């Protein structure tokens, strides 16, 4: 009895602390929002950041994505001032690149310091884009220095672009290669007696395998092995090129690694230095002196610098642009869902409105669809593609720029674009479609719950607590087969390929950008800047064909919906903070993976339960 009372008291304490923490977070959010509003009222234009001379410190404390967190400032305030824990800040890759480009021409900035201590990475496409800009910065003869107590694999990839890499004497460089894995639920479904009903087309359509198997199928393994090895080849070759070492030595064979590690007497830092992964091993005090000698000393006895987030305040607003000749950028990031967008998904209603806005705006000459998505709802994907095609029919070219991932529904949307530009490391293709329905009639019966009634047709008796009617299953399968055929037709028409040829490289297979280019699924390998250049060329070619003069200068405007009201923003961040606290208290094995799987399932909201989704494309680390 005493043990039970202790357990109940422990639960009560956890609940009490959780509630108090939530109310405290809400209070701080409200205060922060009020201060932010007061500041925004007094700053209608971007001001030049007060900064004399020194380094731009790229303290990328978060992870790279296409767009940034609206409440990123609050997260940093919570961590630095209150010592709280929050989700990593979402940092826009485009803001980082624009900041580096601006710094290259800024006389006040005498160099770059890559402080990647809290950098959590991003897809390889984003890392390559930033790395390319770092190389351009070095062309100005300003130094780029990377500093770290240790480097994770993605941290080190960016650090490798630096002129000099400093590592603390007790640190290490964690290069280990890429791993691809997923959770499988067949046995779990059997234990809870849930019945998954899967409808699919495509030999390699592995998105539904987690519900049907306890391991990876041979077909899925073969396809994954192909693109994971290609991805690692790009990753390791870039590091080798940056550090002027052999690509095979980036992650040596286990036997070679053990021998070299023995020679370094088990000293991780010395091992990294011996392999020329870093320039010098230093203490914290030595590093500070090196940076002071390079950039000068400020009043706080540290090197003169301005951090990335402060410097980014001086960048022009890419969302509010005026001009007679504009190119609009519409971002499709996250799962493609039916309805409205939220902070982590692209809703069809929202994206369609933005495309309509671009069509109605006479100052917009063309549109870049920036896609970074594993796909999602089949209906939502087609609604977006239809509106993009209407834009083309209105005489405005649509060019797709693929980020780290533009697969399945993401590729469906892109298929009929005027041009498709993919990064060499983009995960794309996954041309296939599936249907998913899970029923719990056995589970319910075991719990003593039954459902019964009458209906005018077997098609009217659908319920999660009843077996899926045979007729309904046949209808879904026919719809899936039609959807796959429609997918092939779109790719055939958009890429000007024979439908049979498309089928051979479809079947749900995932392709890396380099392979997709070879197969004809994309028109050119490149980044966002290349997509922009091609867009301007197409617009001017069209104008010249119509006897109009070419446009010399375009303004770029990222189209977004109006910001949520203050209360909605507060509640959204409140929700994010709640997830962090719950995850920390539970601290269960596989909790992050299970949470990710749960989030994906919640976003599978297609009205017809048909999906263009590459569930496994991003599970690489």
C-alpha positions in Angstrom: 0.0 0.0 0.0 2.9 2.4 0.9 4.4 1.7 -2.5 1.2 2.5 -4.3 0.8 5.8 -2.4 4.4 6.7 -3.2 3.7 6.0 -6.9 0.5 8.1 -6.8 2.4 11.0 -5.1 5.2 10.8 -7.8 2.6 11.0 -10.6 0.9 14.0 -8.8 4.3 15.8 -8.5 5.0 15.2 -12.2 1.6 16.5 -13.2 1.9 19.5 -10.9 5.4 20.4 -12.3 4.1 20.0 -15.8 1.1 22.3 -15.3 3.2 24.9 -13.5 5.8 24.8 -16.3 3.1 25.2 -19.0 1.6 28.2 -17.3 5.1 29.7 -16.9 5.9 29.2 -20.6 2.5 30.8 -21.6 3.3 33.8 -19.3 6.7 34.3 -20.8 5.3 33.9 -24.3 2.8 36.6 -23.8 5.4 38.9 -22.3 7.7 38.2 -25.2 5.0 38.7 -27.8 4.0 42.1 -26.3 7.7 43.2 -26.3 8.0 42.0 -29.9 4.9 43.9 -31.0 6.2 47.1 -29.3 9.5 46.7 -31.1 7.9 46.0 -34.5 5.8 49.2 -34.2 8.9 51.2 -33.8 10.9 49.5 -36.5 9.0 49.6 -39.8 12.2 49.2 -41.8 15.2 46.9 -41.4 18.0 48.8 -39.6 21.7 48.3 -40.0 23.0 46.3 -37.1 25.3 48.4 -34.8 28.6 46.7 -35.5 32.1 48.2 -36.1 34.4 45.6 -37.4 35.0 41.9 -36.8 33.9 38.4 -37.7 30.4 37.2 -38.6 29.8 34.3 -36.2 27.6 31.7 -37.8 26.2 30.2 -34.6 23.6 28.0 -36.3 21.9 26.9 -33.1 19.2 24.7 -34.7 18.6 22.9 -38.0 18.3 24.1 -41.6 15.0 24.2 -43.4 13.6 26.4 -46.2 11.8 28.8 -43.8 12.6 29.9 -40.3 10.7 29.8 -37.1 8.5 32.7 -36.4 9.2 32.4 -32.7 12.9 31.6 -33.1 13.8 34.7 -31.0 11.8 33.3 -28.1 13.5 29.9 -28.2 16.9 31.5 -28.0 15.7 33.8 -25.2 14.4 30.8 -23.2 17.6 28.9 -23.6 20.1 31.7 -22.9 18.2 33.7 -20.2 16.2 31.1 -18.4 18.2 28.0 -19.0 15.1 26.3 -20.4 14.9 23.5 -22.9 13.1 24.1 -26.2 12.9 22.5 -29.6 15.9 23.4 -31.8 15.3 26.6 -33.8 14.3 26.2 -37.5 16.8 28.3 -39.4 16.2 29.2 -43.1 18.9 28.0 -45.4 18.2 31.0 -47.6 18.7 33.4 -44.8 22.1 31.8 -44.0 23.1 32.0 -47.6 22.0 35.6 -47.9 23.8 36.6 -44.8 27.1 35.0 -46.0 26.6 36.7 -49.4 26.0 40.1 -47.7 29.0 39.6 -45.4 31.3 39.0 -48.3 30.6 42.5 -49.6 30.4 44.1 -46.1 33.6 46.0 -45.2 32.8 45.6 -41.5 33.0 41.8 -41.7 36.6 40.7 -41.8 35.9 36.9 -41.7 33.5 34.1 -40.8 33.6 31.9 -37.7 31.6 28.7 -37.9 30.5 28.0 -34.3 28.5 24.8 -34.9 28.3 23.6 -31.3 24.5 23.5 -31.3 24.0 22.9 -35.0 21.7 19.9 -35.6 22.2 19.7 -39.3 19.9 19.6 -42.3 19.5 17.7 -45.5 22.6 17.3 -47.7 21.1 19.6 -50.4 20.9 22.5 -47.8 24.4 21.8 -46.5 25.7 21.8 -50.1 24.0 25.2 -50.8 25.5 26.8 -47.7 28.9 25.2 -48.5 28.9 26.7 -52.0 28.3 30.1 -50.6 31.2 29.6 -48.1 33.5 28.9 -51.0 32.3 32.1 -52.7 33.0 34.0 -49.4 36.6 32.6 -49.3 37.1 34.1 -52.8 37.1 37.5 -51.2 40.3 36.5 -49.2 38.4 36.8 -45.9 39.2 33.8 -43.6 36.7 31.2 -42.7 37.4 29.5 -39.4 35.5 26.6 -37.8 35.6 26.1 -34.0 34.3 23.2 -31.9 34.7 21.1 -28.8 33.6 18.2 -31.0 32.0 17.8 -34.4 29.0 15.6 -35.4 28.9 14.3 -38.9 26.8 17.1 -40.3 28.6 19.8 -38.3 31.9 18.5 -39.7 30.6 18.6 -43.3 30.1 22.4 -43.0 33.3 22.8 -41.0 35.2 21.1 -43.8 34.6 24.2 -46.0 36.6 26.4 -43.6 40.2 27.5 -44.2 41.1 26.3 -40.7 39.3 23.8 -38.4 40.1 24.1 -34.6 39.2 21.2 -32.3 39.4 21.2 -28.5 42.1 18.8 -27.2 39.5 16.7 -25.5 37.2 16.7 -28.5 36.5 14.3 -31.4 35.2 14.2 -35.0 32.3 11.8 -35.4 32.5 10.5 -39.0 30.8 7.1 -39.3 28.9 7.0 -42.6 25.2 7.0 -43.2 22.6 4.7 -41.7 19.1 4.1 -43.0 16.4 2.5 -40.8 12.7 2.4 -40.0 10.3 1.1 -37.5 8.1 -1.9 -38.4 4.8 -2.7 -36.8 3.4 -6.0 -38.2 3.9 -7.9 -34.9 2.5 -5.0 -32.9 -0.6 -5.0 -35.1 -0.9 -8.7 -34.6 -0.7 -8.3 -30.8 -3.4 -5.6 -30.6 -5.3 -7.5 -33.4 -5.5 -4.4 -35.6 -6.1 -5.2 -39.3 -4.2 -3.0 -41.9 -5.8 -2.9 -45.3 -3.2 -1.9 -47.8 -3.8 -1.1 -51.5 -0.7 -0.3 -53.6 0.9 -0.3 -57.0 4.6 -0.6 -57.5 7.1 -3.3 -56.7 9.3 -1.0 -54.7 6.6 0.9 -52.9 8.1 0.5 -49.5 6.1 3.3 -47.8 3.5 0.7 -46.5 6.0 -2.0 -45.6 6.1 -0.9 -41.9 2.5 -2.1 -41.6 2.9 -5.4 -43.4 6.4 -6.6 -42.4 8.8 -6.7 -39.5 11.8 -6.1 -41.8 12.8 -4.5 -45.1 11.8 -6.3 -48.3 14.6 -7.3 -50.7 13.3 -4.9 -53.3 13.2 -2.0 -50.8 16.7 -2.9 -49.5 18.1 -3.0 -53.0 16.7 0.5 -53.9 17.7 2.0 -50.5 21.2 0.6 -50.8 21.6 2.3 -54.2 20.6 5.8 -53.1 22.2 5.7 -49.6 25.5 4.7 -51.1 25.3 7.5 -53.7 24.4 10.0 -50.9 27.4 8.9 -48.9 29.7 9.1 -51.9 28.6 12.8 -52.5 29.1 13.5 -48.7 32.5 11.9 -48.3 33.9 13.2 -51.7 33.1 16.8 -50.8 34.8 16.5 -47.4 37.8 14.8 -49.1 38.0 17.6 -51.7 37.7 20.3 -49.0 40.4 18.8 -46.8 42.6 17.5 -49.6 42.6 13.9 -48.5 41.6 10.6 -50.0 37.8 10.0 -50.0 38.3 6.5 -48.7 40.0 7.8 -45.6 37.0 9.9 -44.6 35.6 6.8 -42.9 38.3 4.1 -43.2 37.7 0.4 -43.1 37.2 -0.9 -39.5 40.6 -2.7 -39.6 42.4 0.5 -40.7 40.5 2.6 -38.3 41.4 0.4 -35.3 45.1 0.4 -36.3 45.2 4.2 -36.7 43.3 4.7 -33.5 45.9 2.5 -31.7 48.7 4.7 -33.1 46.9 7.7 -31.6 46.8 5.8 -28.3 43.1 6.1 -28.2 43.2 9.9 -28.2 40.2 11.0 -30.4 41.5 14.5 -31.0 45.0 13.4 -31.9 43.4 10.8 -34.2 41.5 13.5 -36.0 44.6 15.6 -36.3 46.7 12.7 -37.7 44.1 12.1 -40.4 44.2 15.8 -41.3 40.5 16.3 -40.4 41.4 19.3 -38.3 44.1 22.0 -38.5 45.0 22.3 -34.9 44.2 21.0 -31.4 43.6 23.8 -28.9 42.3 24.6 -25.4 39.4 27.0 -24.9 41.9 29.7 -23.8 44.2 29.2 -26.8 41.3 29.3 -29.2 40.1 32.6 -27.8 43.5 34.1 -28.2 43.8 32.9 -31.8 40.4 34.5 -32.6 41.4 37.7 -30.9 44.7 37.8 -32.8 42.7 37.3 -36.1 39.7 39.6 -35.5 40.6 41.9 -32.6 39.4 42.1 -29.0 36.1 43.6 -27.7 35.2 45.0 -24.3 34.3 41.6 -23.0 37.8 40.2 -23.7 36.6 38.0 -26.5 37.1 38.3 -30.2 35.2 41.0 -32.1 32.2 39.5 -33.8 28.4 39.7 -34.5 26.3 36.6 -34.3 24.2 35.4 -37.2 20.8 36.1 -35.7 21.7 39.8 -35.1 23.3 40.2 -38.5 20.3 38.6 -40.2 18.2 41.5 -38.9 19.9 43.7 -41.6 18.8 41.5 -44.5 16.1 42.7 -46.8 12.6 41.3 -46.2 12.2 38.6 -48.9 8.4 38.4 -48.2 7.6 42.1 -48.7 8.9 43.1 -52.1 7.8 46.0 -54.3 8.6 46.2 -58.0 7.1 45.9 -61.5 8.9 42.7 -62.4 8.9 40.0 -59.8 9.5 36.2 -59.6 7.4 34.6 -56.9 8.7 31.7 -54.8 6.1 29.4 -53.3 7.4 27.0 -50.7 5.9 23.5 -50.4 7.7 22.1 -47.3 6.7 19.1 -45.2 3.9 16.6 -45.7 1.3 17.6 -48.3 -2.1 17.6 -46.6 -5.7 18.3 -47.6 -6.8 21.6 -46.2 -4.7 24.4 -44.6 -1.0 24.5 -44.0 0.5 24.5 -40.5 4.0 24.8 -39.1 5.2 21.5 -40.4 3.0 20.7 -43.4 1.9 22.1 -46.8 -1.9 22.3 -47.0 -3.6 22.3 -50.5 -6.0 25.1 -49.6 -3.1 27.4 -48.6 -0.8 26.6 -51.5 -3.7 26.9 -54.1 -4.5 30.4 -52.8 -0.8 31.4 -53.1 -0.7 30.1 -56.7 -3.9 32.0 -57.4 -2.4 35.1 -55.9 0.6 34.8 -58.2 -1.7 34.3 -61.2 -3.7 37.5 -60.4 -0.7 39.7 -59.7 0.4 41.4 -62.9 3.8 42.2 -61.5 4.7 38.5 -61.1 6.2 37.2 -64.3 6.9 33.6 -63.2 6.9 31.3 -60.3 9.5 29.0 -58.6 7.9 26.1 -56.8 10.4 25.3 -54.0 9.5 21.7 -53.0 11.0 20.0 -50.0 8.4 17.3 -49.3 8.0 13.5 -49.0 4.5 13.8 -50.5 1.2 13.1 -48.8 -2.4 13.3 -49.8 -3.0 12.3 -53.4 -6.0 14.7 -53.7 -4.1 17.6 -52.2 -1.1 17.0 -54.5 -3.4 17.0 -57.6 -5.2 20.2 -56.5 -1.9 22.0 -56.2 -0.6 20.7 -59.5 -3.9 21.7 -61.2 -3.5 25.3 -60.0 0.2 25.4 -61.0 -0.9 24.2 -64.5 -3.5 27.0 -64.6 -0.7 29.4 -63.9 1.2 28.1 -66.9 -1.8 28.3 -69.1 -2.1 32.0 -68.0 1.3 32.6 -69.6 3.4 32.5 -66.5 6.2 29.8 -66.4 6.5 27.5 -63.4 9.9 26.1 -62.6 10.4 23.6 -59.8 13.4 23.8 -57.5 13.8 20.6 -55.5 15.4 20.8 -52.0 16.5 17.8 -50.0 13.4 15.8 -51.0 10.7 16.1 -53.6 9.3 12.6 -53.7 6.0 10.9 -54.5 3.4 13.7 -54.1 6.2 16.3 -54.3 7.2 14.8 -57.7 3.5 14.6 -58.8 3.2 18.4 -58.3 6.5 19.0 -60.1 5.9 16.6 -63.0 4.3 19.1 -65.4 6.5 22.1 -64.5 8.2 23.9 -67.4 11.6 22.8 -65.9 12.6 20.7 -62.9 15.9 21.6 -61.2 17.2 19.1 -58.6 20.2 19.1 -56.3 22.5 16.1 -56.9 21.5 14.9 -53.4 17.7 15.4 -53.8 15.6 12.4 -52.9 13.0 12.2 -55.7 10.9 9.9 -57.8 8.9 7.4 -55.7 6.4 7.4 -58.5 3.7 5.2 -56.9 0.5 5.4 -54.9 -1.1 3.5 -52.0 -4.2 3.3 -50.0 -4.3 2.7 -46.2 -7.1 1.8 -43.8 -6.7 0.2 -40.4 -9.7 -1.6 -38.8 -10.0 -2.7 -35.2 -12.8 -5.2 -35.2 -10.7 -7.9 -33.5 -9.4 -5.5 -30.9 -12.9 -4.3 -30.1 -14.3 -7.8 -29.8 -11.5 -8.8 -27.4 -12.4 -5.8 -25.3 -16.1 -6.8 -25.3 -17.2 -4.1 -27.8 -19.3 -4.8 -30.8 -20.9 -2.6 -33.5 -24.0 -3.6 -35.5 -26.6 -2.0 -37.5 -28.2 -1.9 -41.0 -27.2 -0.1 -44.2 -28.6 0.2 -47.7 -25.3 -0.8 -49.3 -22.1 -2.6 -48.3 -20.3 0.6 -49.3 -22.3 2.5 -46.6 -21.2 0.3 -43.7 -17.6 1.4 -43.2 -16.4 1.6 -39.7 -13.1 1.2 -37.9 -14.8 -1.4 -35.6 -15.9 -3.5 -38.6 -14.1 -5.5 -41.2 -13.6 -3.5 -44.4 -16.3 -4.6 -46.9 -14.9 -6.6 -49.8 -16.6 -4.3 -52.2 -15.0 -1.2 -50.6 -11.6 -2.8 -50.9 -12.2 -3.4 -54.6 -13.2 0.2 -55.1 -10.1 1.5 -53.4 -7.8 -0.9 -55.4 -9.3 0.2 -58.7 -8.9 3.9 -57.6 -5.2 3.2 -56.7 -4.5 1.6 -60.1 -6.1 4.5 -61.8 -4.0 6.9 -59.7 -0.8 5.1 -60.7 -1.7 5.2 -64.4 -2.5 8.9 -64.0 0.9 9.4 -62.4 2.6 7.8 -65.3 0.6 9.9 -67.8 1.6 13.2 -66.0 5.3 12.3 -65.9 5.1 11.1 -69.6 3.5 14.4 -70.7 5.5 16.7 -68.4 9.0 15.1 -69.1 8.2 14.2 -72.7 8.9 10.5 -72.1 7.3 7.3 -73.3 4.8 6.1 -70.8 6.3 2.6 -70.8 9.7 4.0 -70.2 8.3 6.0 -67.2 6.8 2.8 -65.8 10.3 1.1 -65.8 11.8 3.8 -63.6 8.6 4.3 -61.5 7.2 1.5 -59.4 7.8 3.6 -56.3 11.6 3.6 -56.7 13.5 6.4 -55.0 16.2 8.1 -57.0 18.9 10.5 -55.9 19.1 13.7 -58.0 22.0 12.5 -60.1 20.2 9.3 -61.0 16.9 11.1 -61.6 18.8 13.4 -64.1 20.2 10.4 -65.9 16.7 8.8 -66.1 15.1 12.0 -67.4 13.0 12.7 -64.4 14.7 16.1 -63.9 15.9 18.6 -66.5 19.1 19.9 -64.8 21.2 19.4 -61.6 21.6 22.6 -59.6 20.5 24.6 -56.7 17.9 27.4 -56.1 20.2 30.0 -57.8 20.3 27.9 -60.9 16.5 27.6 -60.9 16.2 31.3 -60.6 18.5 31.9 -63.5 16.5 29.5 -65.7 13.3 31.2 -64.7 14.6 34.6 -65.8 15.8 33.1 -69.1 12.4 31.5 -69.8 10.5 34.6 -69.0 12.7 36.7 -71.3 12.6 34.2 -74.1 8.8 34.3 -74.0 8.8 38.1 -74.0 11.2 38.3 -76.9 9.1 35.8 -78.9 6.1 38.2 -78.3 8.2 41.2 -79.4 8.6 42.6 -75.9 11.9 43.8 -74.5 13.8 41.6 -72.1 13.6 42.4 -68.4 17.0 43.3 -67.0 16.3 43.1 -63.3 13.8 41.0 -61.4 12.8 41.2 -57.7 12.3 37.9 -55.9 9.3 37.6 -53.5 8.5 34.6 -51.3 4.8 34.3 -51.1 3.3 33.4 -47.7 -0.1 33.6 -46.1 -0.7 36.5 -43.7 0.7 35.8 -40.3 -1.6 34.2 -37.7 -3.1 36.4 -35.1 -1.1 36.8 -31.9 -3.1 34.3 -29.8 -2.7 31.6 -32.5 1.1 32.2 -32.6 1.3 32.0 -28.8 -0.7 28.8 -28.6 1.3 27.2 -31.4 4.5 27.8 -29.5 2.9 26.7 -26.3 2.1 23.4 -28.0 5.7 23.0 -29.1 7.0 23.6 -25.6 4.5 21.1 -24.2 5.9 18.4 -26.5 9.4 19.1 -25.3 8.5 18.8 -21.6 6.5 15.6 -22.1 9.2 14.0 -24.2 11.8 14.9 -21.5 9.7 13.4 -18.6 8.8 10.2 -20.5 12.3 9.6 -22.0 11.1 6.3 -23.5 13.2 4.2 -25.8 12.3 4.9 -29.5 10.2 7.9 -28.3 11.4 10.2 -31.0 10.9 7.6 -33.8 7.5 6.7 -32.5 6.5 10.3 -32.2 7.6 10.9 -35.8 5.6 7.9 -37.0 2.6 9.2 -35.0 2.9 12.7 -36.5 3.0 11.2 -40.0 -0.1 9.1 -39.5 -2.0 12.1 -38.2 -1.2 14.0 -41.4 -2.5 11.2 -43.7 -5.9 12.9 -44.1 -6.8 12.3 -47.7 -10.6 12.1 -48.1 -10.2 9.0 -50.3 -7.5 7.4 -48.2 -5.1 7.4 -51.2 -1.5 8.7 -50.7 1.5 9.7 -52.7 4.0 9.4 -49.9 7.6 8.4 -49.5 7.5 7.5 -45.9 11.1 6.4 -45.6 12.9 9.0 -47.7 14.2 11.0 -44.8 15.2 8.3 -42.3 18.9 8.7 -42.9 21.5 9.8 -40.3 
